[in-house]
Amino acid sequence: DTVWHKACFRCSYCKGQLSEKTYRVFQGLQYCRPHYRAVRIANKVAGSVTVEQMGLSTATTASEEDRAQAQAERKESGQGTSFVDNLFSRFKSKLSGSGDSGSGPDAKNKSGGPAGEGDMDDDDDEDPLAAIDADMMALGDADARKKVMEAARRDRDVLAGLIMLLSVDNPERQASAAAILCNLAFDDMEMVNRITELEGLPPLVALVSNANKQCQSASCATICNLCFKPENRLTVLELGLIPQLVQKIKSTDEKVKALALSALWSAEMETPDVKEAIVDSKAGKPLMKALKHDDSGVVLQAAGCVANLSTQMPEIKVALFEGGVGDTLLNLLKNDSDTEIRKQAMVGIVNMCAGTPAALAHLVSNGAVEAINELSRSTQDKSIKNLCLTASRALTR
């Protein structure tokens, strides 16, 4: 119920100007959105945490002058980094094998993948993040990657530390943390649930728009894995992710483009609201260009995205067909050398034709059934053969 003068209505942490639309309240204090998310994550790890204890730097709308003043005030009061110092001190000790390991020596690492880095430096350092840089920043080192991932599986503090790294003002650290979270979430619903509970999605969505390409690609890949939890698909929709992903489909970076498509593919599964948002974001032309891309990874993700997009909703099927997507899929089915791309193209064609007479008549008359039969003859994969049989029957009955 406090009444504020407009010029005085500022974030309690960074002193950035707030408005009625941008502010959030936590523990009786007002914050900009980035620091509201940060203090909530901090609170989940350490209990009741004040903004002075947090000491976490994130991108905000505050001017450089405002941020410098806020930093000076925290330094003068002797406050500001105690929470982060303590958190990453525990983080460091757990990675090095000392301290409480959480669930004990029987904890297992269930999955791995492309993320991890370097040898660990056990020397004390003034920067609480620098102490773990060697392990967090050397993604090519499989042993270091395994150490970080095993520690995160055992201990909630380590996992929360990774999530907090998503919000520091260092793209290299942010990208590394996102990459490790991506591997933790791969095919492991328990880890997906933990990352979700610790509010990992908001900072990941924010990273999609980061200027750093590694941040963009790593965050898209992690979001893709997290969206296998159905509730997260609506969460990313509410966080405004879909227009961001559609923009990333236009990226000149092939990796960013492919991973943005994979995130869209995952987010739209059985979620009509997300499909509508994709169409509303004018994704048609970017998807068409992606289907014609020279890189097979981009084409595969685009074909899968279109195949999912063309289910259930008649208006979307018609829009895709009228936009020429059906003919592009048919061309891939007939001519692409990649069996998986041809399979996704076939699924997209069948989905588009279901309940859309104009699409069915056009694509069948242009050889869709013959192309499906050719795919069946050219593969030894029984699951694809069975899918081809089902598709052929669907188009001819």
N, C-alpha and C positions, 0 to 999 in steps of 0.2 A: 504493500500500500504506500510505499515511499514515493514522494513526488520529486522528480529530478528536473533541474535546469538542463536544457538540451546539450549545452556544451560540457556539462559535468557528467553526463550519462556515458560512462566508459567502462570497459572491461576491467574487473578487479585485478587481473594479472598483468596484462600488457598495456593497459591504458588506452586501447584503441576505441574510437568513437562507436557507440552502439545506436541502434534504432529499435523501434517496437518490433520490427520483423526479424532482427538478427540476434537479439539478446536471449540468453538462457539463464536460469537461476539455479544455483546448487548451494546447499547449506547456507542459504540466506544471502549469498553474494551473487552479483550479476557478472556474466562472462560473454565474450564473443563465442561463436560456435566451436572453433578449434580448441580453445582452452576449456570450454565446458566439457567437450569430449575427453580431453586430456585429464582433467581433474576427476572425472567419473571413473576412468580407467585406474588412475592412481588410488582412488578410494576402494576399488574392488580388491586391490592387492594389499594395501596397508591399513585398511579400516578407515577411521576418520582422519582425513588429510586436509589440512588447510591450504589455501592457495599459496601462502608464503613458504610452506614446506615443499611444494611441488617442484619448483625449479625446472620446469619442462618448457623448452622453446618450440613453438610451432608457427607455421605461417599464419599471419593474421592481417586484418585491415589496418592495424596501427601504423602510424608514420614512423620513420626511423627516429625522429626526435622523441615521440611518445615512448617507443620501446627502450631507447637509451635512458630516458628518465626513470622508467619503471625498473630497469635493471640496476641503475644507480641506487634507487631507494631500497631495493632488496639487499644489495651489497652493504649499504651503510647500516642497515638494521641487523646485519649478521645472519640473515635468513636467506632462503631461496633455493638452496640445493641439497638440504639435508635428506629429503625423501629420495631424490635421484641418487645421491651418494650412497645411501643405505641400500637401496634396491640393487644398484649395480655392483656394490661390494658383495652382496649375497650372490648375485648373478655370477661374478667372477669366481668366487669360492666354489660354487657348485659345478661350474665348468671344469675347474682344475681338480675336482675330485674330493675336495674338503667340504666340511659343513654338512648340514642335513640334506640328504638326497631325496627326501620326500617319501616315495612309496617303496624304497629299499632296493636291494641288489637284484631282485628277481624281475625288475621292470625290463620289458623288451622293446626293441625298436622294430616296428612292424613294416615300415616302408622307407624308401629312400628315393632320391632323384637328383636332378641337376641343381644343387645349391649347397654351399659350405665354403670355408677358406682358411689357410695358413696356420702357423704355429702360434701357440699362446705365450704371451709375455706375462710372467708372474710378478714383475716389478710393480711397485706402487706408482701411480701416475696422478697428477693433479686433475686431469680430466676423467670423470668416472666412466665415460664411454670408451676412452682410449685403452683402458685396461682389457677390454674384450675385443678391441679392433682386430687383433691378429686372427682370432677365431671367427669373428663375424664377417670379416672383409675378404677372406681368401676362398671364394666359392669354388675354386678349382681343386682344393685339397679335400679329398674324400674323408680322410681321418678326422680332420677338423669339423667337417660338415656333420659327420656321424656323432661327434662329441656334443655339438650344440643340439642336434635333434634329439639325442637320447636324454640330455639334461632337460629339455623342454617337455619331453614325454613324462619324465619322472616328477617334475616340479612345476607347480603353478606360477611361482615367482619368475622362473626363467621364461616361461611362455608369455607371461605378462610383460616381461622386459623386452621380448621381441616385438610385441605389439606396440609398446611405448616407443621403440626405435622408429616405428613408421612415422612418427610425428616430429622427430628432431629435424633441425635445419641442416641436413647433410644428405644429399641424394644418394651417395654411395652406401651409407649406412641404411637408409630407407630401402633401397633396392635389395640389399643383402638380406635384411630382415624379411621383406616380402617374399623373396625367393625361398628362404627356409620355411616360412609359414606355408608356402605353396606345397612343398614336399611333405610337410607334416599332415596337411589336409588331404593329400592324395590317397583316395580309396580307404579312408579311415574316418568313419562317421563320429567316433568318439572324439577325435581331435577337432573335427569340424564343429562339434557342439561346444568344446572348450573355447575355441577361438571366438565363436559366436557369443558365448556367455561373457567373455572378457572384452566385448565390443570391438572386435577387430575389423568389422566391416566399414564403419565410418572413415577411419584413416586410410583404409585401402581404397575406398571410392575416391577420396581426396587425391590420392597418389596417381590415379588415372589421368588427371589433368596436369600433373607435374611436368615441367619442361624437360626433365631428364628422361631419355628414351628407355633406359633400364628400369626406372621406376614405373613407367607406363606398362612395359611388357610384364614385369614381375607382378604388379598389382592385378592386371587383367588375368593372368594365369591363376593367381590365388583365388580371385573372385569366382573364376570358373569352377574350381574345386569346391568352394564353399556353397555354391548354388545347387549342389546336389542335395542340400538340405532344403526342402520345398519352402519353408518359411523365409529363408534368406532371399528368395527371388522377389518377394514382395518388399522386403527390407531395402534391397538395392534400388528397387523402383521408387520407393519413398525418398531415398537419398539422392535421387536425380541422376542415377548412373546411366540410364539408357541413352539420352542424347549425347553424353560424353563418349560412349562406346561407338555410336554411329559416326561421330566426328573422327574417332581413331581409325575407323575402317578406311577413311580417306588418307591416312598417313602414308608417307613415302617410304617409311621403314617397314619392310616386309614382316619382321618379327612382331612389331606392334600391331600391324594390321591383322595378322593371323590370330594373335592372342585376343585381340578385341572381338574378333568374330567368334572365337571359342567361348568367350565369356557371354556373348549374346546368345549363342546356341544353348548354353547351360541355363542361363537366366530365363529363357522363354519356355522351357519344357513344361508343358501342361499348365501354363499360366497365361490365360487370355489377356489379363491386364497388361502384362509385359509385351505381348505381341501387338496389342493396340498402340502401346507407347513406341514400339519400334516403327510402326507404320506412320504414326503421328510425327516422328522425328525425321520423316522423309528418307528412309533407309533404302528405298527402291533402287535408285541410281547407283549409290555406293555398292550395294550388293551385286548389281549387274556387272559393274566394273570388276569386282572381286572374283566373280565367276569366270571372267575372261582373263584373269591375271596369269602371268607367265610362271609364277611360283606355285607348285602343286600343293604345298601346305596351305596357302591362302585359298586356293580353289576348293580344297576339301572342306575347310571350315565354313566357307561361304555356302557350299552345297548343303552341308548339314544344317546350317542356320536356316536356309530357305526351305529345306524339307520339313523342319519343325514348324516354321512360320506358316506353312501352307496346310496345316491341320485344323480341323474343327470350325474355323470361322469363314463362312462363305464370302463375305465382303473382301477379306484379305486375299483369298484365292483368286477372286476375279481381278483384283488390283494387280496381283503378281502376273497373272496371265496376260492381261491387257498391256502390262509394261514390258512384255517380251521375255519374261523369265522362263516361261514354259519352253519356248524355242531354244533358249540358251541351255537349259537342262537337257533337252533332247540332243543337242549337239555334243554335249559332254558324254551322254550315254552312248552315242554312236561312235565317237572318235577319240575319247581320252584313253590313254594307255594305262592309267591307274585304276585298278579294279575297285578300290574303295570309293574313289570319286564317282565312278560309274554307278556303284550301288546307291550312294546318296542321291545322285541325280535321278535314278529310277524311283526311289522312295518319294522324292519331291514331286515327280510327275504323277505318280499314283495318288498322292494326297491332293494335288491340285485338281485332278480330274474328278475326284469323288464329289458328287453333288454339283458339278460345274459342267453342264452339257457342252457348252461351246469349247471349253478346253479339251474335253474328252474327244469330241469329234475332230478337232484340229490336230491334236497330237497323234491320235491313232491313224488318221489319214496320212500323216507324214512319217509313219514308220516306227512308232513307239513300241508296238508289240514285237516287231521283228528285231528291234535293237535289244529288247529285253531277252528274247530267245537266244540271240547271239552272245549276250553276256553269260547266260546260263551254260552255253556250250563251251565257252572259253575259260571257265573257272573249274577248279577241282574242289572248291570250298562248298561243302554240303549245305551250310547255312545260307550262303548266297544263292545256291541252286534252288533251295526251298522258297526263298524270298522271291526269286524270279518267277517261280511257278504261281505263287500267290498273286504277284503283280500282274502277270499275264492274264490270269483269270479275272482279276478285278477290272481290267480294261476291255475285256471281250464279252463279259456276261450281259 
